[in-house]
Amino acid sequence: MEFAHIPLDCGSRGPRFETERWYHRKTGRGMRILAAVVGLMFASMAQAEPARLLTFNDILILSQGLSKPRTAYGSDPLQFGELWLPKTRGLHPLIVMLHGGCWRADLPGLELQAPLSQALSDHGWAVWNLEYRRIGHHGGAYPGTFQDVASGIDAVRGLAKSNRLDINRVVFIGHSAGGHLAAWAAGRGKLSKTSVFWVKDPLLPVAVVTLAGINDLEAYHEKGPDACGGPGVIESLVDLKGRGPGAYGDTSPPHLLPLERAQLVVSGVLDPIVPPNFGESYGSKAMKAGDPVQVLTLPGVGHFELIDPRSEAWKTLFPLIDGLGGLTPKP
C-alpha cells in the first residue's frame, strides 16, 4: 500500500482540500489509498516499548468538572447539547461534536468529548457538544438516534445570532460511533425524499472529521471486532431485521457518497475497536466517489488517544482542524 500527502490549499476563509491535485491510480491490487501518515513525529514512539493504551475511563477522569449548561433542542431529557464558547471576539467558527460509545445507552455519552471541546474552544472554536438517544434509550436506535442528531445540528441556526456563531464555517467532528453519525449528518443533503430523515434544508458543514469513525456500517457489521457488542448492535441501530438490506441506504455514509464536503478520516494504528483498515477503506471509497479526502493513519495511537487533547496525535490534528476554520494554529 502506498501513502502520499494530500495538500491543503489556504484560501481567504481558511484551508480547503485541493481537489484538483488528487488522483486515483489503478493497479492489479485495486485502488490505492492516498493517505497522510505522520511518521517523523512518532518515529521515536514506534521504536520504544509500547505504552498502555488509553481507555474511556481515562477520558472520564480527565472530563471531571468539565461541562457547560445544557441547552435543549427537543423535549426528551437526552435531547440537549452543551455549547462551549471561545474568549475571542467576532464570529466564531463552529464545531458540532458527536461522541462515540457504540451507539449504546449503557456506555458514556457527551462527557467523553468534554476535554476535547474545552481544548478546541481554547483554540478559538465554538463547540456544540451534542447528546442524543441511543440503543437502549426510549426512542433510541432507528429512527430516533439519527433524528436526534439531525435536530440537534439544525438547532444551531437558532443559537447562532445570540452566540456569534458563523454558520458558514461549521465542521462536524465525531469519534467512533459519533464519527459515523458525523459523516452521516454531512451527507443529509444526499438523502432521498422517500427517507424518513429527509428535510428540505439541513445544516451542512464545510468539512467533516471522523476520529476512529465506524463510517461504513456494512463493513463493520461483517468484519468488525466485537468490541461494540457485535453485529447485533448495527442491526439494532438501523433496524436491519425490520427493514432488510435496504436499511443501510439512508443510514450508512458510503451510500450517501459523494458527500461533496471535505473529509478528514483519522485512525490509530493500535486501535483495537476500529482498526485502521476501516478508515482507509472508507477513505478510498470516498476518494473514488470524488470527494476531497485526507486519510491519516497515526502510529502509536489507539482508540481513545484520539479524544485526549494532550496526546501526541493532537499535535498533528490541532493545526489541521484549526485550519479548517481559518484559525491561526496555536504554537
Solvent accessible surface area in square Angstrom, and as a share of the most:
residue,aa,sasa,rsa
1,M,125,0.56
2,E,82,0.37
3,F,86,0.36
4,A,42,0.33
5,H,125,0.56
6,I,4,0.02
7,P,31,0.19
8,L,48,0.24
9,D,44,0.23
10,C,103,0.61
11,G,44,0.42
12,S,123,0.79
13,R,139,0.51
14,G,14,0.14
15,P,21,0.13
16,R,117,0.43
17,F,8,0.03
18,E,31,0.14
19,T,60,0.35
20,E,124,0.56
21,R,152,0.55
22,W,41,0.14
23,Y,105,0.40
24,H,81,0.36
25,R,120,0.44
26,K,168,0.71
27,T,41,0.24
28,G,91,0.88
29,R,168,0.61
30,G,33,0.32
31,M,47,0.21
32,R,52,0.19
33,I,13,0.07
34,L,20,0.10
35,A,0,0.00
36,A,8,0.06
37,V,64,0.37
38,V,36,0.21
39,G,33,0.32
40,L,172,0.86
41,M,83,0.37
42,F,1,0.01
43,A,43,0.33
44,S,81,0.52
45,M,66,0.29
46,A,72,0.56
47,Q,158,0.70
48,A,60,0.46
49,E,155,0.70
50,P,108,0.68
51,A,86,0.66
52,R,167,0.61
53,L,58,0.29
54,L,37,0.18
55,T,59,0.34
56,F,66,0.27
57,N,86,0.44
58,D,31,0.16
59,I,1,0.00
60,L,47,0.23
61,I,114,0.58
62,L,47,0.23
63,S,10,0.06
64,Q,136,0.61
65,G,86,0.83
66,L,43,0.21
67,S,73,0.47
68,K,75,0.32
69,P,113,0.71
70,R,164,0.60
71,T,49,0.28
72,A,77,0.59
73,Y,33,0.13
74,G,33,0.32
75,S,120,0.77
76,D,36,0.19
77,P,114,0.72
78,L,45,0.22
79,Q,24,0.11
80,F,10,0.04
81,G,0,0.00
82,E,12,0.05
83,L,25,0.12
84,W,8,0.03
85,L,76,0.38
86,P,12,0.07
87,K,205,0.87
88,T,71,0.41
89,R,222,0.81
90,G,41,0.39
91,L,108,0.54
92,H,2,0.01
93,P,4,0.02
94,L,0,0.00
95,I,0,0.00
96,V,0,0.00
97,M,0,0.00
98,L,0,0.00
99,H,0,0.00
100,G,0,0.00
101,G,14,0.13
102,C,11,0.07
103,W,0,0.00
104,R,56,0.20
105,A,31,0.24
106,D,102,0.53
107,L,43,0.21
108,P,20,0.13
109,G,3,0.03
110,L,10,0.05
111,E,68,0.30
112,L,4,0.02
113,Q,0,0.00
114,A,1,0.01
115,P,5,0.03
116,L,0,0.00
117,S,0,0.00
118,Q,71,0.31
119,A,19,0.15
120,L,0,0.00
121,S,10,0.06
122,D,90,0.47
123,H,33,0.15
124,G,5,0.05
125,W,0,0.00
126,A,0,0.00
127,V,0,0.00
128,W,1,0.00
129,N,0,0.00
130,L,0,0.00
131,E,5,0.02
132,Y,0,0.00
133,R,36,0.13
134,R,12,0.04
135,I,37,0.19
136,G,73,0.70
137,H,44,0.20
138,H,167,0.75
139,G,35,0.34
140,G,14,0.13
141,A,15,0.12
142,Y,55,0.21
143,P,47,0.30
144,G,3,0.03
145,T,0,0.00
146,F,0,0.00
147,Q,65,0.29
148,D,1,0.01
149,V,0,0.00
150,A,11,0.08
151,S,55,0.36
152,G,0,0.00
153,I,0,0.00
154,D,39,0.20
155,A,31,0.24
156,V,0,0.00
157,R,97,0.35
158,G,70,0.68
159,L,29,0.14
160,A,13,0.10
161,K,192,0.81
162,S,97,0.62
163,N,31,0.16
164,R,113,0.41
165,L,8,0.04
166,D,9,0.05
167,I,65,0.33
168,N,102,0.53
169,R,40,0.15
170,V,1,0.01
171,V,0,0.00
172,F,0,0.00
173,I,0,0.00
174,G,0,0.00
175,H,3,0.01
176,S,3,0.02
177,A,0,0.00
178,G,0,0.00
179,G,0,0.00
180,H,0,0.00
181,L,0,0.00
182,A,0,0.00
183,A,0,0.00
184,W,0,0.00
185,A,0,0.00
186,A,1,0.01
187,G,0,0.00
188,R,5,0.02
189,G,45,0.44
190,K,80,0.34
191,L,11,0.06
192,S,63,0.41
193,K,155,0.66
194,T,130,0.76
195,S,17,0.11
196,V,84,0.48
197,F,8,0.03
198,W,92,0.32
199,V,62,0.36
200,K,178,0.76
201,D,94,0.49
202,P,17,0.11
203,L,9,0.04
204,L,44,0.22
205,P,1,0.00
206,V,68,0.39
207,A,1,0.01
208,V,0,0.00
209,V,0,0.00
210,T,1,0.01
211,L,0,0.00
212,A,1,0.01
213,G,5,0.04
214,I,2,0.01
215,N,4,0.02
216,D,11,0.06
217,L,0,0.00
218,E,60,0.27
219,A,29,0.22
220,Y,11,0.04
221,H,29,0.13
222,E,126,0.57
223,K,165,0.70
224,G,19,0.19
225,P,44,0.28
226,D,106,0.55
227,A,55,0.43
228,C,2,0.01
229,G,46,0.44
230,G,15,0.14
231,P,63,0.40
232,G,37,0.35
233,V,18,0.10
234,I,3,0.02
235,E,40,0.18
236,S,55,0.35
237,L,0,0.00
238,V,0,0.00
239,D,54,0.28
240,L,31,0.16
241,K,181,0.77
242,G,61,0.58
243,R,78,0.28
244,G,21,0.20
245,P,121,0.76
246,G,56,0.54
247,A,0,0.00
248,Y,13,0.05
249,G,33,0.32
250,D,15,0.08
251,T,0,0.00
252,S,0,0.00
253,P,0,0.00
254,P,27,0.17
255,H,93,0.41
256,L,6,0.03
257,L,32,0.16
258,P,43,0.27
259,L,3,0.02
260,E,114,0.51
261,R,68,0.25
262,A,12,0.10
263,Q,1,0.01
264,L,2,0.01
265,V,3,0.01
266,V,1,0.00
267,S,3,0.02
268,G,0,0.00
269,V,68,0.39
270,L,76,0.38
271,D,5,0.03
272,P,81,0.51
273,I,34,0.17
274,V,3,0.02
275,P,34,0.21
276,P,25,0.16
277,N,84,0.43
278,F,20,0.09
279,G,3,0.03
280,E,18,0.08
281,S,51,0.33
282,Y,1,0.00
283,G,0,0.00
284,S,16,0.11
285,K,88,0.37
286,A,0,0.00
287,M,8,0.04
288,K,135,0.57
289,A,43,0.33
290,G,50,0.48
291,D,2,0.01
292,P,18,0.12
293,V,0,0.00
294,Q,1,0.01
295,V,1,0.00
296,L,3,0.01
297,T,9,0.05
298,L,0,0.00
299,P,27,0.17
300,G,25,0.24
301,V,3,0.02
302,G,0,0.00
303,H,7,0.03
304,F,24,0.10
305,E,20,0.09
306,L,0,0.00
307,I,0,0.00
308,D,4,0.02
309,P,24,0.15
310,R,161,0.59
311,S,18,0.11
312,E,61,0.27
313,A,0,0.00
314,W,1,0.00
315,K,120,0.51
316,T,16,0.09
317,L,0,0.00
318,F,27,0.11
319,P,57,0.36
320,L,27,0.14
321,I,0,0.00
322,D,1,0.00
323,G,7,0.07
324,L,10,0.05
325,G,0,0.00
326,G,39,0.38
327,L,36,0.18
328,T,119,0.69
329,P,64,0.40
330,K,101,0.43
331,P,181,1.14
